[in-house]
Amino acid sequence: MMPPLDFVRLLDEHGPPLILYARQWCDTPEDVVQDAFLKLISVRQAPHKIVGWLYRVVRNGAIDAARTDRNRQRREAAALPPARWFIEVEVDGLDAEAAVAAMQRLPIEQREVIVARLWGGLTFEEIAEVADCSASTAFRWFSAGIDALRQELGLPCSTTRLPNA
């Protein structure tokens, strides 16, 4: 069993990025992340790579939640307003609405890798485990997504290197 302080640290450090990660698939990301942490508490032995395990559980939970929500919406014929990705209207000089719209136009694989890498801090190897692909494929999706965002948002190509795996 994990000591309580480690659990609190994990929640503080990884909770917000996990919520953003889950938001790609469902409108209830906070619930999905909460369920993932509850599953972590209930496991008899802590997973070897806890953060990667959390991303996998959140991904699966978010996909399930989205499927459940689609079925419910079909039955009820009522749509919920989309959740906002950013709290601020402008983030570091970037129009948050335009950035969200551009992110939503990316293929899900590219969005998933970008969020997991930039907000979650996962390595490409960790992302590969979560997304069930190779690290090189995760890197290609990341690079293609970043290039597409730069082009669509009119951002210059940075001379800095991409984050290391």
C-alpha positions in Angstrom: 0.0 0.0 0.0 1.2 3.5 -0.8 1.9 5.9 2.0 -0.7 8.7 2.2 1.8 11.5 1.6 3.0 9.9 -1.7 -0.6 9.6 -2.8 -1.2 13.3 -2.0 1.9 14.2 -3.9 0.8 12.1 -6.9 -2.6 13.8 -6.9 -1.1 17.3 -6.6 1.5 16.8 -9.3 -0.4 14.6 -11.8 -4.1 15.4 -11.2 -4.4 18.5 -13.3 -2.5 17.1 -16.3 -4.5 13.9 -16.1 -7.7 15.9 -16.2 -6.6 17.7 -19.3 -5.6 14.3 -20.8 -9.0 12.8 -20.1 -10.8 15.9 -21.5 -9.8 14.8 -25.0 -12.3 12.0 -24.8 -15.0 12.9 -22.3 -16.9 15.7 -20.7 -16.4 14.4 -17.1 -12.6 14.3 -16.8 -12.5 15.1 -13.1 -14.7 12.0 -12.4 -12.5 9.8 -14.6 -9.3 11.0 -12.8 -10.9 10.5 -9.4 -11.9 7.0 -10.3 -8.3 6.3 -11.4 -6.9 7.4 -8.1 -9.6 5.3 -6.3 -8.4 2.3 -8.3 -4.8 3.1 -7.3 -5.8 3.1 -3.6 -7.5 -0.2 -4.0 -4.8 -2.2 -5.7 -3.0 -4.7 -3.5 0.4 -3.8 -4.8 1.3 -0.4 -6.4 2.1 -0.6 -10.1 5.7 -0.5 -11.1 5.3 2.7 -13.1 2.5 4.5 -11.2 2.3 7.6 -13.5 2.1 5.6 -16.7 -0.4 3.3 -15.0 -2.6 6.3 -14.1 -2.5 7.6 -17.7 -3.5 4.2 -19.0 -6.4 3.9 -16.5 -7.5 7.5 -17.2 -7.4 6.9 -20.9 -9.5 3.7 -20.7 -11.9 5.3 -18.2 -12.3 8.5 -20.4 -13.0 6.4 -23.5 -15.6 4.4 -21.5 -17.1 7.5 -20.1 -17.4 9.0 -23.6 -19.1 5.9 -24.9 -21.5 6.0 -22.0 -22.2 9.7 -22.5 -22.8 9.2 -26.2 -25.3 6.5 -25.5 -27.0 8.7 -22.8 -27.1 11.7 -25.2 -28.7 9.6 -27.9 -31.4 8.5 -25.4 -31.9 12.0 -24.0 -31.2 14.0 -27.1 -29.6 16.7 -25.0 -26.0 17.9 -25.4 -23.8 19.3 -22.7 -21.8 22.4 -23.4 -18.2 21.5 -24.1 -15.7 21.8 -21.3 -13.0 24.5 -21.6 -9.4 23.4 -21.8 -7.9 26.7 -20.5 -9.1 28.8 -17.6 -7.6 32.0 -19.0 -8.7 33.6 -22.3 -5.1 34.1 -23.2 -2.1 31.9 -22.2 1.4 33.3 -22.8 0.2 35.6 -25.6 -1.7 32.7 -27.3 -5.4 33.0 -27.9 -6.8 30.1 -25.8 -9.9 29.8 -27.9 -7.9 29.6 -31.1 -5.5 27.1 -29.5 -8.3 24.9 -28.3 -10.0 25.0 -31.7 -6.7 24.1 -33.4 -6.1 21.2 -30.9 -9.6 19.8 -31.5 -9.0 19.7 -35.3 -5.9 17.5 -34.8 -6.3 13.7 -35.0 -6.9 12.2 -31.5 -3.5 10.5 -31.6 -1.7 13.8 -32.0 -3.8 15.5 -29.3 -3.2 12.7 -26.9 0.6 12.7 -27.3 0.8 16.5 -27.2 -1.2 16.7 -23.9 0.6 13.8 -22.3 4.0 15.2 -23.3 3.6 18.9 -22.7 1.1 19.0 -19.7 1.7 15.5 -18.3 5.5 15.5 -18.7 5.5 11.9 -19.9 8.4 10.6 -22.0 7.7 9.2 -25.4 8.4 5.8 -24.1 5.7 6.3 -21.4 3.3 7.7 -23.9 4.0 4.7 -26.2 3.0 2.3 -23.4 -0.2 4.3 -22.7 -1.2 4.8 -26.3 -0.2 1.2 -27.3 2.3 2.4 -30.0 6.1 2.6 -30.4 8.0 5.6 -28.9 9.0 6.6 -32.5 5.3 6.7 -33.5 4.5 8.8 -30.4 7.3 11.2 -31.4 6.1 11.4 -35.0 2.5 12.1 -33.8 3.9 14.8 -31.4 6.0 16.4 -34.1 3.2 16.4 -36.7 0.7 17.8 -34.2 3.1 20.6 -33.1 3.9 21.5 -36.7 0.2 21.6 -37.6 -0.6 23.8 -34.6 2.3 26.2 -35.4 1.1 26.5 -39.0 -2.6 26.9 -38.1 -1.9 29.4 -35.3 0.7 31.3 -37.3 3.5 30.7 -34.9 7.1 30.8 -36.0 9.0 27.6 -36.0 11.0 27.5 -32.8 14.8 27.2 -33.0 14.7 25.3 -29.7 14.7 21.5 -29.7 11.6 19.5 -28.9 11.5 18.1 -25.4 13.7 15.1 -24.8 12.2 11.7 -24.4 
